[in-house]
Amino acid sequence: MQTARAHAPGKVILFGEHAVVYHQPAIAVPLAAVQARAEAIPDDLGSGLTVHAPDVNRVLRVTGDLDQSDPLYNALIYPLELALAALNAPVPDLAITIRSSIPIASGLGSGAALATALVRALALALGRPLSNSALNALIYEVEKRHHGNPSGIDNTVIVYERPVYFVRGAPPTPFTIAAPFTFVIGDTGVNSPTHLTVGDVGRLVEAEPERVTPIFAHIGAIADQARAAIEAGCPAALGPLMNENQTLLRALTVSSPELDDLCAAALRAGALGAKLSGGGRGGNMIALVAPDQAPVIAGALRDAGATAVFATTVR
Ligand code: MEV
């Protein structure tokens, strides 16, 4: 066994969240500004596999037997148990330290990124690195445990670390970013676990299929138009599409006063478009901005109550 380090980025969904669960296309990009990082160090003989999580001040033991009583089981233990089973490997004597700068339950892919970094570090330390496609399949299983009915977009964009045009069940389609574009991300500071909003949207479509199914299709059509604009090098066209997508997300009941306020503040300050990103009801929103406007819009978001703000450029 050897010392191994691995990382995984956060992610931002640009278009198509929720509708993607119902097989509509969506677009997501990795977010390198926030990361999960894991370091695996061979431990003393017989010490077993431990996960050190200094961010939450915990040390957990991975036994290979299911011990689901720990609240951190899904996030930190289950991915490693799955990986050991997939590799058909006995529990190794290894200490893995995991740290993350990705806020949890905020739509930035924290769960998938933690699992990806942990499993990558474990597989590397065992000298058995996993292909992206094997890793992606494994992290999808972890996502199922986190939120029941995931589309697979979060694990895909995080494992492959590339912008993706994603349709549930189909292989990820990388696409060309013909011209870079910049957006500012604002955090409402409100935790909102994805499984709750995905569950609520599921109940909504069951209750009102005639109203809700066309909303999904409309969101899918927006994602297709957005892909065409990105590939044609016309990112400014994304602004109105983001606003339209946000109106539809509101109709799905997954926006919130905090998200609406931040979107409105960004638009007032000159953003080209704004919408929530991820599961909604809290977490983060994104605003498309002219690059030189990013500081002004970041300031407006802070003034409107965003608890964290940062800008990122997609290339
Ligand atoms: C969460 O990042 C995106 C959702 O569409 C859920 C999913 O696709 O699994 C809300």
Residues whose N, C-alpha, C, O or C-beta is under 5 A from the ligand:
A	BS01	MEV	G16 E17 H18 V20 V21 G107 N149 P150 S151 G152 I153 D154 T194 G278 G279
